[in-house]
Amino acid sequence: MGHKEISLKYGKGAVDVRIDENMCIVLYPEDLPGVENPVEEVSMSLKDPIGKAPLSDLVKDKKDVVILASDITRPSPSHILIPPIIDELNKAGISDDSIKIVFGLGYHRKHTDDEKKTLVGEEVFNRIKCIDHDIDDCVYVGTTKRGTPVEVFREVYNADFIIATGNLELHYKAGYSGGHKALLPGVCSKNTIEKNHVLMFSEGAMPGKIDGNPMREDIEEGGKIAGVDFIVNAVLNSHKEIVKVVSGDPIKAHREGAKYIDKMYKRIIPEKADIVVASCGGYPKDINLYQAQKGLDNAQYSVKDGGTIILVAECREGLGEKLFSDWMVNSSSVDEPLKWIKEEFRLGAHKAAVICEVLKRADIYLISSFDRSFTEKIFFKYAKTSQDALDEAIKKYHDPKVLVLPYANSTLPYVEE
């Protein structure tokens, strides 16, 4: 009987599982190769954007340009994307003093100066004003047709040209990241984020879906209302190498980038599995359970009802967002967060409800830095290692089908209809 040794990223390291090769499928992304010169790839995309004139032409009469950048929980290569943008702005007569970089925190914690420097690079950090978005200092600019009030961080509202950067990947409810998502929820108020996030419980809100996805459609309408002028999005392979940069019109460029995501990360499986072993892909995607939830959500699409998911996520910063933590720790059953979220949508806590939806239909082991007592308190099954969890789960089934997802946060398995 042959066995496979499979390495799974865990924090900044890795763990291994060994499994009978006849019972398992290992589903990796179908990676496209990284470009040889990422900076040149960015520069070329700015000079020949999709659906827009070159960036340097668009900003010639502008006086206050804001570049939206992702926060520390995202793998966006801002240190590669932003320097060529600044070069193009400078060539068009925009001085460094007229440029701001705003980190879109959404509802996440603020950065340290060292983290800001890491995100954009030391030279950019020293040249350009870099600030965190302030969720409590936002200005109303309009309302979407679904009733989301669009309230944007004042520094972004005051700009006369908005460039949204980020990485494009699958998103568990908004279809994909990238595009207008840098603005909504990135640099909006708590009120705006909550109203938009309610839509994640609507039909059609799921990964890899744009048309008919109410959450994505609301985000893009909000971005248009707020006036996002230009996007620069990187498509990364599973090794975090840039395979494509799409720039230009926030819709047209985003759709082009999504095609590359589909090629790499949407993967067909012959049938749903009894057991799914899912690594989020390591740090920062498993920095806390709040972020690791995305890997769990993708895994749920490939497990049978009543099956088992083994989630491999270090969670070095614990549970994450405070309200999410409170709901996970203080619930007496998996039914309570689902009841509470229906009574009142609470931003942050929504992910507790999403996790509990999956906990109701599958057994879930959490392989993390948490001890047994805490793991079981938040309704997960405990095992010391991923191998222990797998060995224990296999005993439950006769001739089990096992699916392994080494990059679950960015891999969407689906059974073709």
Secondary structure, 3 states (H helix, E strand, C coil): CCEEEEEEEECCEEEEEEEECCCEEECCCCCCCCCCCHHHHHHHHHHCCECCCCHHHHCCCCCCEEEEEECCCCCCCHHHHHHHHHHHHHHCCCCHHHEEEEEECCCCCCCCHHHHHHHHCHHHHHHCEEEECCCCCEEEEEECCCCCEEEEEHHHHCCCEEEEEEEECEECCCEECCHHHHCCCCCECHHHHHHHHHHHHCCCCCCCCCCCCHHHHHHHHHHHHHCCCEEEEEEECCCCCEEEEEEECCCHHHHHHHHHHHHHHEEEECCCEEEEEEECCCCCCCCCHHHHHHHHHHHHCCEEEEEEEEEECCCCCCCCCHHHHHHHHHCCCCHHHHHHHHHCCCCCCHHHHHHHHHHCCCEEEEECCCCHHHHHHCCCECCCCHHHHHHHHHCCCCCCCEEEECCHHHCEEEECC
